[in-house]
Amino acid sequence: MTTTVPNFVRGAVPLMVAGFLYFKGTLGSVAYAGMAVGVATFALSFWGLYGIEETYGKELDYTESA
């Protein structure tokens, strides 16, 4: 996980920059474009967090069966 998260960030940055440039042209303001990208980013992150299963109190000592 330590090496995967930075790669996800590197992959998401071009999409965020493209969205920022699109919203900058559409909304006409750098501040509004930044807010739009920020809201979209937070919405996607909360949606992703909503789908994660809670592991508190769960046995995490798994053994795979062949």
Secondary structure, 3 states (H helix, E strand, C coil): CCCHHHHHHHHHHHHHHHHHHHHHHHHCCHHHHHHHHHHHHHHHHHHHHHCCCCCCCCCCCCCCCC
